[in-house]
Amino acid sequence: MEFDWAQYDASCGALQQQIEECFEDPFGLRLIPDTERFAEQNRFFCLGQDAGGRYWTIAHATTGKIMRVISVREMTSGEKAFYERKLRENL
């Protein structure tokens, strides 16, 4: 998968490598939005952990070949709890 970094704002504190690692996280969660606003814009979410142990929430769009990162932020405590619960369920 190739990444399109044209619209990525690095001020979020995540390096491009960290974001790529989240998509490689074998326990990462890929979520499809349940609101029309995001569905119309073909947006998806990834909850993942980078190799350094930081947890990230990533909004992105994809064509199937190119991943366009829209926004990145550290997971909230609720998102992290959800991620860890799903991790335990899958082990």
CORURTA-V43838 format. One record per residue. N is the residue number from 1. PHI is phi in radians with two decimals (* if undefined). Layout:
n=N phi=PHI
n=N phi=PHI
This chain:
n=1 phi=*
n=2 phi=-1.65
n=3 phi=-1.89
n=4 phi=-1.83
n=5 phi=-1.73
n=6 phi=-1.01
n=7 phi=-1.78
n=8 phi=-1.29
n=9 phi=-1.81
n=10 phi=-1.24
n=11 phi=-1.21
n=12 phi=-1.22
n=13 phi=1.72
n=14 phi=-1.69
n=15 phi=-1.37
n=16 phi=-1.00
n=17 phi=-1.08
n=18 phi=-1.10
n=19 phi=-1.15
n=20 phi=-1.06
n=21 phi=-1.11
n=22 phi=-1.12
n=23 phi=-1.26
n=24 phi=-1.59
n=25 phi=-1.03
n=26 phi=-1.13
n=27 phi=-1.86
n=28 phi=-1.09
n=29 phi=-1.85
n=30 phi=-1.93
n=31 phi=-2.03
n=32 phi=-1.75
n=33 phi=-1.13
n=34 phi=-1.89
n=35 phi=-2.03
n=36 phi=-1.09
n=37 phi=-0.96
n=38 phi=-1.35
n=39 phi=-1.12
n=40 phi=-1.13
n=41 phi=-1.61
n=42 phi=0.99
n=43 phi=-1.84
n=44 phi=-2.37
n=45 phi=-2.23
n=46 phi=-2.23
n=47 phi=-1.92
n=48 phi=-2.64
n=49 phi=-2.07
n=50 phi=-1.48
n=51 phi=-1.12
n=52 phi=-1.52
n=53 phi=1.60
n=54 phi=-1.52
n=55 phi=-1.78
n=56 phi=-2.29
n=57 phi=-1.94
n=58 phi=-2.16
n=59 phi=-1.70
n=60 phi=-2.63
n=61 phi=-2.16
n=62 phi=-2.54
n=63 phi=-1.75
n=64 phi=1.77
n=65 phi=-2.05
n=66 phi=-2.13
n=67 phi=-1.79
n=68 phi=-1.85
n=69 phi=-1.39
n=70 phi=-1.72
n=71 phi=-2.68
n=72 phi=-2.45
n=73 phi=-2.67
n=74 phi=-1.21
n=75 phi=-1.09
n=76 phi=-1.32
n=77 phi=-1.09
n=78 phi=-1.17
n=79 phi=-1.14
n=80 phi=-1.13
n=81 phi=-1.11
n=82 phi=-1.09
n=83 phi=-1.01
n=84 phi=-1.18
n=85 phi=-1.14
n=86 phi=-1.14
n=87 phi=-1.08
n=88 phi=-1.09
n=89 phi=-1.16
n=90 phi=-1.59
n=91 phi=-1.55
